[in-house]
Amino acid sequence: MYQETITPPQGADQPVIEAGRFILRPLRKSDAGLIAKYTADRRVAEGTRAIPHPLPPGATESFITRAMSPKRTEDVWAMDGSAQGLAEVLGIVSLTRIEEDQSEVGFWVGPGFWNAGFASEAVQALVAANPHHSRTLFAEVFQDNPGSARVLTNAGFAYLGDAESWSLARNAHVPTWTYLRKMG
């Protein structure tokens, strides 16, 4: 069901990944408006470690510039449903290199698309493609977001333990659940 497209867009080394109702594609500058709109929502920002609330001017553009940099340590994909009559950006999924064979998965979906299975499709497609060729994938979710925990368990992640992470939007340490996925 999930297939990796081999041709990288615009010379990038980041693949486009088929994900059912949408594709995962590298970010582009034209994504700034929708990303800013979604991440300006307090609920989206508070579901992440790194998105501030309120969103300062230029934050989205800086994020996209970092995501497009050849020196990046994080690969970021837009969930693009435009070919299926959906929004050009439904949300974001990312892989951050921790070590050579380990990466961390992150994701969020715009509020208008919650509870539609988009996060599950994106994470499952990313796991199936395994573009970092990781032996182990990690992820964490805030404990007040059980829906995101289900996304991970549906993608084959196993609960590893409790921890805490700083949330920029909440300006506080927040209890998390940590998950791990061994990649055969």
Buried (B, 14 or more C-beta within 10 A) or exposed (E): EBEBBEEEEEEBEBBBBBBBBBBBBBBBEEBBEBBBBBBBBBEBBBBBBBBBBEBEEEBBEEBBBBBBEEEBEBBBBBBBBBEEEBBBBBBBBBBBBBEEEBBBBBBBBBBEBBEEBBBBBBBBBBBBBBBBEBBBBBBBBBBEBEEBBEBBBBBBBEEBEEEEBEBBBBEEEBEBBBBBBEBE
